[in-house]
Amino acid sequence: AIAVCQTCHGDQSRLAAATAKADPNPHAPPHLEAGGTQTCGDCHSIHKQSEVSCTDCHRGFQFNVK
């Protein structure tokens, strides 16, 4: 399913660059291996409210998920 998302939104590096001003950057998490790719569905959803998986552990993070 990630290939479907990347058709319009680009790959991991493009997403990280697009959200580079966010602190922390949700598309460049420190837990991701160099060159690694997140699963879009970890945070974004089509049929239900999206939520940030980072906040499962990092409760102080504030994100506006679209």
C-alpha positions in Angstrom: 0.0 0.0 0.0 3.0 2.3 0.6 3.5 2.4 -3.2 0.0 3.9 -3.7 0.8 6.7 -1.2 4.2 7.4 -2.8 2.6 7.8 -6.3 1.4 11.3 -5.2 3.4 12.1 -2.0 6.9 10.9 -3.1 9.4 8.7 -1.2 10.6 8.9 2.4 13.3 11.5 1.6 10.8 13.8 -0.2 8.4 13.6 2.7 11.1 14.3 5.2 12.2 17.4 3.2 8.6 18.6 2.9 8.2 18.5 6.7 11.7 19.6 7.6 10.5 22.6 9.6 8.5 20.4 12.0 10.2 19.8 15.3 10.3 16.8 15.6 10.0 15.9 11.9 7.4 13.1 11.7 8.8 11.9 8.4 12.4 11.7 9.7 12.1 9.9 13.0 15.4 9.1 14.8 14.3 5.5 15.2 14.3 4.9 11.4 17.4 3.3 10.0 19.3 5.3 7.4 17.6 4.9 4.1 14.6 3.2 5.9 11.0 3.7 5.0 8.1 4.2 7.4 4.7 2.6 6.8 2.3 5.4 5.9 -0.5 3.5 7.7 1.3 3.8 11.0 -0.1 7.3 11.3 -2.3 8.0 8.3 -5.7 6.4 7.6 -8.3 6.6 4.8 -11.3 5.2 6.7 -10.7 6.4 10.2 -9.1 9.3 12.1 -5.3 9.5 11.5 -3.1 9.5 14.6 0.6 9.8 15.2 2.2 6.6 16.3 5.1 8.5 17.8 2.8 9.7 20.6 2.3 6.1 21.8 5.6 6.6 23.6 6.4 10.4 23.3 3.2 11.8 24.8 4.5 15.4 24.7 4.7 15.6 20.9 2.1 17.8 19.2 1.3 17.0 15.6 -1.5 18.1 13.2 -2.0 15.0 11.2 -3.8 15.4 7.9 
